[in-house]
Amino acid sequence: MKQTVIILTKYTATEYETAKLLSNFIAAGIDASVRQFVNFDIVINQGIKYNGEDFELPNLVLVRLGAG
């Protein structure tokens, strides 16, 4: 089974720290992506949405909301 990681952050994928995390996951063969927490919705009996679209749960969520 392919491992999936979501980097949950207030920054974009081009910010230095986020870009390094993303590139290291990808180099290790892990499917990783960056998502901004403000675009998620939890809808009762309908699941989790990201930008209004259904969202498949990853194997790991790495939360990066701190000051660095």
Sequence and secondary structure as in RCSB ss.txt:
>XXXX:A:sequence
MKQTVIILTKYTATEYETAKLLSNFIAAGIDASVRQFVNFDIVINQGIKYNGEDFELPNLVLVRLGAG
>XXXX:A:secstr
   EEEEEESS TTSHHHHHHHHHHHHTT EEEEEEGGGEEEETTTEEEETTEE    SEEEEE S  
